[in-house]
Structure formats: structure tokens, C-alpha cells
């Protein structure tokens, strides 16, 4: 852990990503205690008011302005981050567990098991992720649980492919052979000897996937298939603000900036993790 | 080589079949479209009549096998909404999607290749720093938001370009630019790291020691090898773009396949969903086949199956 942080301190971009992401997570966790105005109840007298710093026509209390029903943009962005981060993290963890386990099984057994899994991967790769997600969300309904399942479903193949390759190499190693020799069961070998050795690549993939899933979640709610109103979500704010783009630029500008900064921080951290732990993965992504 | 191709073709066919099967069953969960098709207040008898006319009253597996057989003959059924063959409805949208995809891809690959090469050759210089920052930002920007920002700037503020619709070259500029930013950012980053990897190889040092011209080394020893991962990524991106960039097409009101499928999902227009997804999957699979062949061209070891 100490070595991890001292290496992180040497990389300006990795450190920037880590600090920014920690900051966003802290904001998301402590948002309810920040004394922000309600993200759901609007102040109709102050509808479409521009950000405070842009001029004298803005009535006070809305630093980033308000939307078409007078809801505070800042409060909606901050509260929207709670749901986005929770959803994306849960989906990454779920997709990561499924993908890692399937990758281990395929790599370990090889043969027919591996071939079936790779055909599944092919099928899923031939179906654009966005269409798959749209179809499943439309069929099952856009609840939190369904969104997590859909996003995890678009994600597992990336773990499975990379980890399968790693396990191919690992299973020939001496420590696995000796575990066999002393009579360890297959499951024990997979979970106690192989799994710890693939956790690092899984973590690297997970960070990069987190960025992709945050954007995909925003895209789904932009298309109206995200978490349903009145809960604030970044993608939905952009979709609603589109109508007012010619008169109220701030409604569509700030939620997008929030997505950009969050994804940027995750990417910076993910790039650093990848280069730090496994430089060879760089071009094989 | 022929065995290699046959194997790839079989895999491709299985993938397309799998996609169509998944889509068939998932879209049946969407619900019963008959209520949407008839005016409100239609009697139960009318609903039932329509349902049996559309074949929706038969057991699910029977529907699956009969529509599978029809699909093999290129018959995807009649669109519930457009009342015309679903495949025609989808193929009509293909030119719009393809023109957007190819423009975005060409621009993105051009900018990405230039930027990535500069970043790799000017290692540690200001040029690399600028390219990498731009690429990081480009990758972190959600396309639909970038689209909105471009509309805000070029359509609302400056009034230079139309914000949505299609039909003229001016309509193509903003959506193509939006997609090209993401494409070029991904390609620049990948090409840079791929070039740096190859520049560190022993055979590049040997070529230098032989006294070959730097241009010769770069063209024949470095670029050719560094392109392999980039070609993979271009293929993946091309497939995604040709599948219809759902979100970009929505932002700009572009009448492409992606938007058509989204509308079909909303309207529970099963034949169009199936035809659309099948077309997309076939395109995607064929692009991947083309890439496998390109590999053989770039790397003789793959061609000879070693």
C-alpha cells in the first residue's frame, strides 16, 4: 500500500486522477450534509435563471443557474453524481466478478468450455453495446437493478478475454502444478492459486470500464432509459436542457462538464494503474 | 488460407445467428404491439384478429422457427409501423448512416494518425504533451454532450451550420465532427503507445545500426508493425459507427439506422428491430472478417498460420 502511494506520487497524471476521483466520491457521499437546495423541488419564480457569476439578472442563490422549472443545476449535478457513481460502481463490480470467473474457467479448462465462451463473446461483440442495452432496458424497464444488470452485461466480456489469456499462461506454472501434486481440488486451485494472480489485470480493466460505463449510463438516460425522474441524472438533464439550448446554455453545459471531469479522472487513474502494473497491456486493449 | 477463411466464416455465421436469436426473444418481452397499432377503444375481437394476422398468437417457439426460416430467405416480415417490408425500411436508412460513418472515420483516422505519430516522434516535447492532453479530453467527452456544445457554438452562437436534419453537406459537418473527435482521440493514443513499443524493439536498433535512412526505418520497420493494434481498433470503431451511432443520430436528428432501431424499440415494431439488428450484426461480422485478412497482409506470420 505504501509502495503504491509512493509510486502514485511520482506520476502527476495518475495523482491528479486519484485526487479528483476521491474528491468526486467524497462530494457524492457527503452531498446530503452540504445544505444544498432540493434537487427535485423547483422555484418557479427563478426558472431559467443564469449562473450567478454571469451578470446582474440572476437572483442570487443558484451558482450554476436553474432549469426550466427552476431547479438548482448545481444541486442536481451533485445529487445526480450519487446515483451515477453508485450505479456505475455496482455494475463494474458485478461485470467484473462474472467476467473474471468466466475468464478463469475458460482459461483453466480450455477446450470445449473455452470455445463455447469465446463464441458467446463473438455474439455479444457483433451486437453493438448501445443497442443491446437499449433493447434490454426497454424490455425489462429502467429500474436501478435492471440498469446495473444491463451495464454489467455489456462489460463482462472485456474481463473474460484478458483474464482467459492470463490463465492460459498461469496454469502451466510450477505453483499450479505443485498444487495439483499435493492433491488440491480444481476449485481450490482456481480460487486460491489462480484468482489472486489475475486480480491486478482485473482491477485495471475495472477502472477503464468504470469510465465507459459512466458514459454509457449517461447516454441511456439521455435517451430516456435511465433512472426515472424525479431523481436527477446527468444524461436526463442534458436531454431536457436540449430544448432550451438557444436561450439557456447553462442547462446543457454543466452536467456534461461533470461527466467529462469524472470520466477524465477515472481514465487518468486507470491509465496509470495499467502502466504501473502491467505495461504490456497497453497495446493489447 | 482457405481453411482459415472457412473457419472464420463459420464463426461469423454462428455470431449472426446468436444475435438474431437473442434479439428475437428479448424483443418479445417488450410487450404486445397490437394495442399500439389499433386506435384506442378497439374491441378485444379486433385485437385478437390483428394478433393472429401478425402471427403473434402462435407459440413462441413456433414463431421463432418460422421467422428464422423466413429470415434465411431475406424475409424479415412487414414493419408494423411502416406497413412495408422491414428489411427495405432498414436498408433505406443505410446510406445516411454509412455517409456519416465513413466521413467521421476518415476524419478521425487522419487526425488521429497525424497526432499519434507526432506524439510518438516528439517524445517528451511540448507537442507530445499537447496531443496527449487533447486526446485524453477527447476520450473523456461524452459524444452527445460534445454534439450539444458544437450546436451551441456553431448553430446557436455563430449561426453557421444547421443544428439538425440531413440532406446537404452542411448538415453532415457537425455530426461527423462530433464522432471524429472521439475516433481521433482513441487512435492517437493507441498509435502513440504502439509506435513507442515498436521503436524500442531490437530490430529497429539493428536497422539503425545498418545505416538505413530514418524514413525507411519508420515506413517499413516501425509503422507497419505498429499498425496492427490500430487496425483492430479502426475495425471495431467502423463496426460501431456503421451500426448507427444511436446517440449522435438522435442529437442531430440524423435519419440513420441507429435512430430507426431506437424508434422501433419504442414502438415495439418487432420486424424492424430484428431486421435492423441483423443488418448491423452482419456488417459488424464482415468488417471483422476483413480485418482478419488485413492482419495476414500486415503480418506474414498470421497468414501462414504460425
Interface residues (C-beta under 8 A of the other chain):
Chain A: X119 X120 X122 X123 X125 X126 X127 X128 X130 X131 X134 X135 X136 X138 X139 X140 X211 X215 X218 X219 X222 X223 X235 X238 X242 X245 X246 X249 X252 X253 X255 X256 X259 X260 X261 X263 X264 X267 X268 X282 X283 X284 X285
Chain B: X11 X14 X15 X16 X18 X19 X22 X23 X26 X27 X29 X30 X136 X137 X139 X140 X141 X142 X143 X144 X145 X146 X148 X149 X151 X152 X156 X190 X193 X194 X197 X229 X239 X240 X243 X244 X246 X247 X250 X251 X258 X261 X262 X265 X266 X273 X277 X280 X281 X284 X285 X288
